[in-house]
Amino acid sequence: MKDFGRPVRGKRAGCEFLRHGKADNDITTRDGKRLVVPVQIKSRHTANGILKDAGLPKVF
């Protein structure tokens, strides 16, 4: 299975790691907006939804 989490949380996406959240989530920020991102994203649909919340175009 492919992990889509790394490109979503990456510096190229403009995201900055803030802290570890509860369970298997990381809290990242982009333009002052906090995003909850799972550590392992197995679904491309979930990855695209997180990118949409961050204001970025679909990648997967």
PyMOL Python script that loads the backbone (N, CA, C, O; Angstrom):
from pymol import cmd

cmd.read_pdbstr("""\
ATOM      1  N   MET A   1       0.832  -1.188   0.000  1.00  0.00           N
ATOM      2  CA  MET A   1       0.000   0.000   0.000  1.00  0.00           C
ATOM      3  C   MET A   1       0.869   1.240   0.000  1.00  0.00           C
ATOM      4  O   MET A   1       1.946   1.271   0.595  1.00  0.00           O
ATOM      5  N   LYS A   2       0.388   2.236  -0.665  1.00  0.00           N
ATOM      6  CA  LYS A   2       1.126   3.483  -0.768  1.00  0.00           C
ATOM      7  C   LYS A   2       0.744   4.418   0.379  1.00  0.00           C
ATOM      8  O   LYS A   2      -0.410   4.454   0.805  1.00  0.00           O
ATOM      9  N   ASP A   3       1.713   5.163   0.867  1.00  0.00           N
ATOM     10  CA  ASP A   3       1.468   6.139   1.922  1.00  0.00           C
ATOM     11  C   ASP A   3       1.470   7.526   1.298  1.00  0.00           C
ATOM     12  O   ASP A   3       2.494   7.976   0.782  1.00  0.00           O
ATOM     13  N   PHE A   4       0.330   8.206   1.342  1.00  0.00           N
ATOM     14  CA  PHE A   4       0.187   9.526   0.744  1.00  0.00           C
ATOM     15  C   PHE A   4       0.499  10.650   1.729  1.00  0.00           C
ATOM     16  O   PHE A   4       0.417  11.822   1.364  1.00  0.00           O
ATOM     17  N   GLY A   5       0.853  10.316   2.964  1.00  0.00           N
ATOM     18  CA  GLY A   5       1.052  11.317   4.007  1.00  0.00           C
ATOM     19  C   GLY A   5       2.243  12.228   3.812  1.00  0.00           C
ATOM     20  O   GLY A   5       2.163  13.424   4.094  1.00  0.00           O
ATOM     21  N   ARG A   6       3.346  11.682   3.335  1.00  0.00           N
ATOM     22  CA  ARG A   6       4.575  12.478   3.219  1.00  0.00           C
ATOM     23  C   ARG A   6       4.404  13.690   2.291  1.00  0.00           C
ATOM     24  O   ARG A   6       4.782  14.792   2.688  1.00  0.00           O
ATOM     25  N   PRO A   7       3.851  13.544   1.070  1.00  0.00           N
ATOM     26  CA  PRO A   7       3.688  14.733   0.220  1.00  0.00           C
ATOM     27  C   PRO A   7       2.718  15.762   0.800  1.00  0.00           C
ATOM     28  O   PRO A   7       2.862  16.960   0.558  1.00  0.00           O
ATOM     29  N   VAL A   8       1.726  15.290   1.568  1.00  0.00           N
ATOM     30  CA  VAL A   8       0.746  16.213   2.145  1.00  0.00           C
ATOM     31  C   VAL A   8       1.381  17.055   3.241  1.00  0.00           C
ATOM     32  O   VAL A   8       1.104  18.250   3.344  1.00  0.00           O
ATOM     33  N   ARG A   9       2.234  16.439   4.064  1.00  0.00           N
ATOM     34  CA  ARG A   9       2.859  17.151   5.183  1.00  0.00           C
ATOM     35  C   ARG A   9       4.148  17.849   4.805  1.00  0.00           C
ATOM     36  O   ARG A   9       4.726  18.545   5.640  1.00  0.00           O
ATOM     37  N   GLY A  10       4.617  17.692   3.589  1.00  0.00           N
ATOM     38  CA  GLY A  10       5.937  18.164   3.198  1.00  0.00           C
ATOM     39  C   GLY A  10       6.092  19.668   3.124  1.00  0.00           C
ATOM     40  O   GLY A  10       5.114  20.412   3.070  1.00  0.00           O
ATOM     41  N   LYS A  11       7.340  20.097   3.123  1.00  0.00           N
ATOM     42  CA  LYS A  11       7.667  21.524   3.023  1.00  0.00           C
ATOM     43  C   LYS A  11       7.237  22.090   1.673  1.00  0.00           C
ATOM     44  O   LYS A  11       6.912  23.272   1.564  1.00  0.00           O
ATOM     45  N   ARG A  12       7.237  21.234   0.635  1.00  0.00           N
ATOM     46  CA  ARG A  12       6.831  21.702  -0.687  1.00  0.00           C
ATOM     47  C   ARG A  12       5.374  22.161  -0.700  1.00  0.00           C
ATOM     48  O   ARG A  12       5.002  23.062  -1.451  1.00  0.00           O
ATOM     49  N   ALA A  13       4.560  21.532   0.136  1.00  0.00           N
ATOM     50  CA  ALA A  13       3.156  21.914   0.242  1.00  0.00           C
ATOM     51  C   ALA A  13       3.000  23.157   1.112  1.00  0.00           C
ATOM     52  O   ALA A  13       1.895  23.683   1.245  1.00  0.00           O
ATOM     53  N   GLY A  14       4.085  23.629   1.699  1.00  0.00           N
ATOM     54  CA  GLY A  14       4.036  24.822   2.533  1.00  0.00           C
ATOM     55  C   GLY A  14       3.599  24.540   3.955  1.00  0.00           C
ATOM     56  O   GLY A  14       3.270  25.466   4.697  1.00  0.00           O
ATOM     57  N   CYS A  15       3.589  23.277   4.347  1.00  0.00           N
ATOM     58  CA  CYS A  15       3.160  22.896   5.687  1.00  0.00           C
ATOM     59  C   CYS A  15       4.355  22.841   6.628  1.00  0.00           C
ATOM     60  O   CYS A  15       5.453  22.429   6.253  1.00  0.00           O
ATOM     61  N   GLU A  16       4.109  23.265   7.844  1.00  0.00           N
ATOM     62  CA  GLU A  16       5.151  23.242   8.869  1.00  0.00           C
ATOM     63  C   GLU A  16       4.650  22.404  10.040  1.00  0.00           C
ATOM     64  O   GLU A  16       3.548  22.624  10.543  1.00  0.00           O
ATOM     65  N   PHE A  17       5.462  21.445  10.469  1.00  0.00           N
ATOM     66  CA  PHE A  17       5.091  20.574  11.582  1.00  0.00           C
ATOM     67  C   PHE A  17       4.958  21.400  12.851  1.00  0.00           C
ATOM     68  O   PHE A  17       5.850  22.178  13.190  1.00  0.00           O
ATOM     69  N   LEU A  18       3.843  21.228  13.551  1.00  0.00           N
ATOM     70  CA  LEU A  18       3.612  21.957  14.788  1.00  0.00           C
ATOM     71  C   LEU A  18       3.822  21.041  15.996  1.00  0.00           C
ATOM     72  O   LEU A  18       4.615  21.348  16.887  1.00  0.00           O
ATOM     73  N   ARG A  19       3.097  19.902  16.018  1.00  0.00           N
ATOM     74  CA  ARG A  19       3.235  18.960  17.133  1.00  0.00           C
ATOM     75  C   ARG A  19       2.542  17.647  16.776  1.00  0.00           C
ATOM     76  O   ARG A  19       1.810  17.553  15.790  1.00  0.00           O
ATOM     77  N   HIS A  20       2.797  16.640  17.607  1.00  0.00           N
ATOM     78  CA  HIS A  20       2.088  15.372  17.472  1.00  0.00           C
ATOM     79  C   HIS A  20       0.737  15.507  18.153  1.00  0.00           C
ATOM     80  O   HIS A  20       0.633  16.077  19.239  1.00  0.00           O
ATOM     81  N   GLY A  21      -0.276  14.989  17.522  1.00  0.00           N
ATOM     82  CA  GLY A  21      -1.606  15.011  18.107  1.00  0.00           C
ATOM     83  C   GLY A  21      -1.905  13.696  18.803  1.00  0.00           C
ATOM     84  O   GLY A  21      -1.026  12.851  18.966  1.00  0.00           O
ATOM     85  N   LYS A  22      -3.155  13.534  19.210  1.00  0.00           N
ATOM     86  CA  LYS A  22      -3.566  12.286  19.838  1.00  0.00           C
ATOM     87  C   LYS A  22      -3.637  11.188  18.787  1.00  0.00           C
ATOM     88  O   LYS A  22      -3.834  11.449  17.600  1.00  0.00           O
ATOM     89  N   ALA A  23      -3.476   9.987  19.239  1.00  0.00           N
ATOM     90  CA  ALA A  23      -3.537   8.795  18.381  1.00  0.00           C
ATOM     91  C   ALA A  23      -2.481   8.886  17.286  1.00  0.00           C
ATOM     92  O   ALA A  23      -1.311   9.126  17.584  1.00  0.00           O
ATOM     93  N   ASP A  24      -2.861   8.705  16.050  1.00  0.00           N
ATOM     94  CA  ASP A  24      -1.906   8.673  14.935  1.00  0.00           C
ATOM     95  C   ASP A  24      -2.043   9.913  14.059  1.00  0.00           C
ATOM     96  O   ASP A  24      -2.071   9.801  12.834  1.00  0.00           O
ATOM     97  N   ASN A  25      -2.128  11.073  14.662  1.00  0.00           N
ATOM     98  CA  ASN A  25      -2.283  12.312  13.908  1.00  0.00           C
ATOM     99  C   ASN A  25      -1.148  13.277  14.209  1.00  0.00           C
ATOM    100  O   ASN A  25      -0.590  13.277  15.306  1.00  0.00           O
ATOM    101  N   ASP A  26      -0.818  14.092  13.230  1.00  0.00           N
ATOM    102  CA  ASP A  26       0.126  15.190  13.402  1.00  0.00           C
ATOM    103  C   ASP A  26      -0.619  16.493  13.159  1.00  0.00           C
ATOM    104  O   ASP A  26      -1.527  16.550  12.330  1.00  0.00           O
ATOM    105  N   ILE A  27      -0.242  17.524  13.870  1.00  0.00           N
ATOM    106  CA  ILE A  27      -0.816  18.847  13.680  1.00  0.00           C
ATOM    107  C   ILE A  27       0.200  19.662  12.890  1.00  0.00           C
ATOM    108  O   ILE A  27       1.339  19.829  13.327  1.00  0.00           O
ATOM    109  N   THR A  28      -0.203  20.164  11.742  1.00  0.00           N
ATOM    110  CA  THR A  28       0.661  20.995  10.916  1.00  0.00           C
ATOM    111  C   THR A  28      -0.023  22.333  10.683  1.00  0.00           C
ATOM    112  O   THR A  28      -1.234  22.455  10.867  1.00  0.00           O
ATOM    113  N   THR A  29       0.743  23.326  10.283  1.00  0.00           N
ATOM    114  CA  THR A  29       0.165  24.628   9.975  1.00  0.00           C
ATOM    115  C   THR A  29       0.522  25.024   8.549  1.00  0.00           C
ATOM    116  O   THR A  29       1.577  24.664   8.027  1.00  0.00           O
ATOM    117  N   ARG A  30      -0.379  25.768   7.943  1.00  0.00           N
ATOM    118  CA  ARG A  30      -0.139  26.340   6.621  1.00  0.00           C
ATOM    119  C   ARG A  30      -0.864  27.672   6.581  1.00  0.00           C
ATOM    120  O   ARG A  30      -2.087  27.722   6.712  1.00  0.00           O
ATOM    121  N   ASP A  31      -0.131  28.732   6.404  1.00  0.00           N
ATOM    122  CA  ASP A  31      -0.688  30.087   6.377  1.00  0.00           C
ATOM    123  C   ASP A  31      -1.512  30.388   7.630  1.00  0.00           C
ATOM    124  O   ASP A  31      -2.560  31.028   7.551  1.00  0.00           O
ATOM    125  N   GLY A  32      -1.034  29.924   8.777  1.00  0.00           N
ATOM    126  CA  GLY A  32      -1.709  30.198  10.040  1.00  0.00           C
ATOM    127  C   GLY A  32      -2.900  29.307  10.317  1.00  0.00           C
ATOM    128  O   GLY A  32      -3.544  29.458  11.355  1.00  0.00           O
ATOM    129  N   LYS A  33      -3.213  28.384   9.425  1.00  0.00           N
ATOM    130  CA  LYS A  33      -4.346  27.486   9.593  1.00  0.00           C
ATOM    131  C   LYS A  33      -3.837  26.125  10.051  1.00  0.00           C
ATOM    132  O   LYS A  33      -2.921  25.571   9.444  1.00  0.00           O
ATOM    133  N   ARG A  34      -4.420  25.584  11.111  1.00  0.00           N
ATOM    134  CA  ARG A  34      -3.996  24.284  11.628  1.00  0.00           C
ATOM    135  C   ARG A  34      -4.699  23.164  10.878  1.00  0.00           C
ATOM    136  O   ARG A  34      -5.901  23.225  10.618  1.00  0.00           O
ATOM    137  N   LEU A  35      -3.931  22.147  10.540  1.00  0.00           N
ATOM    138  CA  LEU A  35      -4.458  20.979   9.842  1.00  0.00           C
ATOM    139  C   LEU A  35      -4.116  19.728  10.631  1.00  0.00           C
ATOM    140  O   LEU A  35      -2.988  19.574  11.099  1.00  0.00           O
ATOM    141  N   VAL A  36      -5.082  18.839  10.780  1.00  0.00           N
ATOM    142  CA  VAL A  36      -4.844  17.548  11.413  1.00  0.00           C
ATOM    143  C   VAL A  36      -4.617  16.547  10.294  1.00  0.00           C
ATOM    144  O   VAL A  36      -5.496  16.320   9.462  1.00  0.00           O
ATOM    145  N   VAL A  37      -3.430  15.950  10.280  1.00  0.00           N
ATOM    146  CA  VAL A  37      -3.048  15.033   9.211  1.00  0.00           C
ATOM    147  C   VAL A  37      -2.698  13.680   9.826  1.00  0.00           C
ATOM    148  O   VAL A  37      -1.845  13.607  10.711  1.00  0.00           O
ATOM    149  N   PRO A  38      -3.351  12.604   9.366  1.00  0.00           N
ATOM    150  CA  PRO A  38      -2.975  11.277   9.862  1.00  0.00           C
ATOM    151  C   PRO A  38      -1.524  10.952   9.515  1.00  0.00           C
ATOM    152  O   PRO A  38      -1.000  11.419   8.504  1.00  0.00           O
ATOM    153  N   VAL A  39      -0.884  10.151  10.357  1.00  0.00           N
ATOM    154  CA  VAL A  39       0.511   9.781  10.123  1.00  0.00           C
ATOM    155  C   VAL A  39       0.627   8.956   8.850  1.00  0.00           C
ATOM    156  O   VAL A  39       1.519   9.194   8.036  1.00  0.00           O
ATOM    157  N   GLN A  40      -0.260   7.995   8.671  1.00  0.00           N
ATOM    158  CA  GLN A  40      -0.272   7.190   7.451  1.00  0.00           C
ATOM    159  C   GLN A  40      -1.600   7.389   6.744  1.00  0.00           C
ATOM    160  O   GLN A  40      -2.655   7.068   7.291  1.00  0.00           O
ATOM    161  N   ILE A  41      -1.549   7.913   5.545  1.00  0.00           N
ATOM    162  CA  ILE A  41      -2.754   8.105   4.746  1.00  0.00           C
ATOM    163  C   ILE A  41      -2.757   7.015   3.683  1.00  0.00           C
ATOM    164  O   ILE A  41      -1.907   7.012   2.793  1.00  0.00           O
ATOM    165  N   LYS A  42      -3.700   6.099   3.769  1.00  0.00           N
ATOM    166  CA  LYS A  42      -3.764   4.975   2.842  1.00  0.00           C
ATOM    167  C   LYS A  42      -4.614   5.290   1.610  1.00  0.00           C
ATOM    168  O   LYS A  42      -4.464   4.642   0.574  1.00  0.00           O
ATOM    169  N   SER A  43      -5.498   6.273   1.712  1.00  0.00           N
ATOM    170  CA  SER A  43      -6.433   6.565   0.634  1.00  0.00           C
ATOM    171  C   SER A  43      -6.074   7.875  -0.061  1.00  0.00           C
ATOM    172  O   SER A  43      -5.808   8.883   0.593  1.00  0.00           O
ATOM    173  N   ARG A  44      -6.069   7.850  -1.379  1.00  0.00           N
ATOM    174  CA  ARG A  44      -5.788   9.078  -2.125  1.00  0.00           C
ATOM    175  C   ARG A  44      -6.921  10.080  -1.957  1.00  0.00           C
ATOM    176  O   ARG A  44      -6.702  11.286  -2.069  1.00  0.00           O
ATOM    177  N   HIS A  45      -8.130   9.592  -1.690  1.00  0.00           N
ATOM    178  CA  HIS A  45      -9.267  10.484  -1.488  1.00  0.00           C
ATOM    179  C   HIS A  45      -9.103  11.286  -0.194  1.00  0.00           C
ATOM    180  O   HIS A  45      -9.426  12.473  -0.148  1.00  0.00           O
ATOM    181  N   THR A  46      -8.607  10.640   0.839  1.00  0.00           N
ATOM    182  CA  THR A  46      -8.328  11.335   2.097  1.00  0.00           C
ATOM    183  C   THR A  46      -7.230  12.365   1.902  1.00  0.00           C
ATOM    184  O   THR A  46      -7.324  13.485   2.405  1.00  0.00           O
ATOM    185  N   ALA A  47      -6.185  11.986   1.170  1.00  0.00           N
ATOM    186  CA  ALA A  47      -5.079  12.914   0.913  1.00  0.00           C
ATOM    187  C   ALA A  47      -5.566  14.138   0.141  1.00  0.00           C
ATOM    188  O   ALA A  47      -5.189  15.264   0.467  1.00  0.00           O
ATOM    189  N   ASN A  48      -6.395  13.929  -0.874  1.00  0.00           N
ATOM    190  CA  ASN A  48      -6.923  15.053  -1.647  1.00  0.00           C
ATOM    191  C   ASN A  48      -7.850  15.926  -0.806  1.00  0.00           C
ATOM    192  O   ASN A  48      -7.885  17.143  -0.990  1.00  0.00           O
ATOM    193  N   GLY A  49      -8.603  15.319   0.118  1.00  0.00           N
ATOM    194  CA  GLY A  49      -9.462  16.095   1.013  1.00  0.00           C
ATOM    195  C   GLY A  49      -8.660  16.988   1.945  1.00  0.00           C
ATOM    196  O   GLY A  49      -9.049  18.127   2.201  1.00  0.00           O
ATOM    197  N   ILE A  50      -7.553  16.486   2.449  1.00  0.00           N
ATOM    198  CA  ILE A  50      -6.686  17.284   3.321  1.00  0.00           C
ATOM    199  C   ILE A  50      -6.057  18.421   2.526  1.00  0.00           C
ATOM    200  O   ILE A  50      -5.957  19.545   3.018  1.00  0.00           O
ATOM    201  N   LEU A  51      -5.633  18.134   1.297  1.00  0.00           N
ATOM    202  CA  LEU A  51      -5.075  19.189   0.445  1.00  0.00           C
ATOM    203  C   LEU A  51      -6.119  20.261   0.155  1.00  0.00           C
ATOM    204  O   LEU A  51      -5.797  21.449   0.123  1.00  0.00           O
ATOM    205  N   LYS A  52      -7.361  19.852  -0.055  1.00  0.00           N
ATOM    206  CA  LYS A  52      -8.440  20.813  -0.306  1.00  0.00           C
ATOM    207  C   LYS A  52      -8.652  21.708   0.916  1.00  0.00           C
ATOM    208  O   LYS A  52      -8.828  22.919   0.777  1.00  0.00           O
ATOM    209  N   ASP A  53      -8.635  21.114   2.118  1.00  0.00           N
ATOM    210  CA  ASP A  53      -8.778  21.895   3.350  1.00  0.00           C
ATOM    211  C   ASP A  53      -7.640  22.898   3.513  1.00  0.00           C
ATOM    212  O   ASP A  53      -7.827  23.977   4.075  1.00  0.00           O
ATOM    213  N   ALA A  54      -6.459  22.532   3.015  1.00  0.00           N
ATOM    214  CA  ALA A  54      -5.293  23.412   3.121  1.00  0.00           C
ATOM    215  C   ALA A  54      -5.286  24.486   2.037  1.00  0.00           C
ATOM    216  O   ALA A  54      -4.467  25.405   2.076  1.00  0.00           O
ATOM    217  N   GLY A  55      -6.197  24.372   1.068  1.00  0.00           N
ATOM    218  CA  GLY A  55      -6.236  25.362  -0.007  1.00  0.00           C
ATOM    219  C   GLY A  55      -5.287  25.049  -1.141  1.00  0.00           C
ATOM    220  O   GLY A  55      -4.900  25.944  -1.893  1.00  0.00           O
ATOM    221  N   LEU A  56      -4.905  23.785  -1.275  1.00  0.00           N
ATOM    222  CA  LEU A  56      -3.992  23.355  -2.333  1.00  0.00           C
ATOM    223  C   LEU A  56      -4.755  22.544  -3.376  1.00  0.00           C
ATOM    224  O   LEU A  56      -5.807  21.985  -3.063  1.00  0.00           O
ATOM    225  N   PRO A  57      -4.254  22.465  -4.603  1.00  0.00           N
ATOM    226  CA  PRO A  57      -4.934  21.664  -5.629  1.00  0.00           C
ATOM    227  C   PRO A  57      -4.728  20.168  -5.391  1.00  0.00           C
ATOM    228  O   PRO A  57      -3.814  19.754  -4.677  1.00  0.00           O
ATOM    229  N   LYS A  58      -5.606  19.369  -6.010  1.00  0.00           N
ATOM    230  CA  LYS A  58      -5.479  17.911  -5.926  1.00  0.00           C
ATOM    231  C   LYS A  58      -4.174  17.473  -6.560  1.00  0.00           C
ATOM    232  O   LYS A  58      -3.730  18.056  -7.549  1.00  0.00           O
ATOM    233  N   VAL A  59      -3.563  16.452  -5.996  1.00  0.00           N
ATOM    234  CA  VAL A  59      -2.315  15.921  -6.532  1.00  0.00           C
ATOM    235  C   VAL A  59      -2.485  14.465  -6.932  1.00  0.00           C
ATOM    236  O   VAL A  59      -1.878  14.017  -7.904  1.00  0.00           O
ATOM    237  N   PHE A  60      -3.303  13.721  -6.197  1.00  0.00           N
ATOM    238  CA  PHE A  60      -3.400  12.276  -6.409  1.00  0.00           C
ATOM    239  C   PHE A  60      -4.676  11.917  -7.125  1.00  0.00           C
ATOM    240  O   PHE A  60      -4.926  10.741  -7.388  1.00  0.00           O
TER     241      PHE A  60
END
""", "prot")
cmd.dss("prot")
cmd.show_as("cartoon", "prot")
cmd.util.cbc("prot")
cmd.orient("prot")
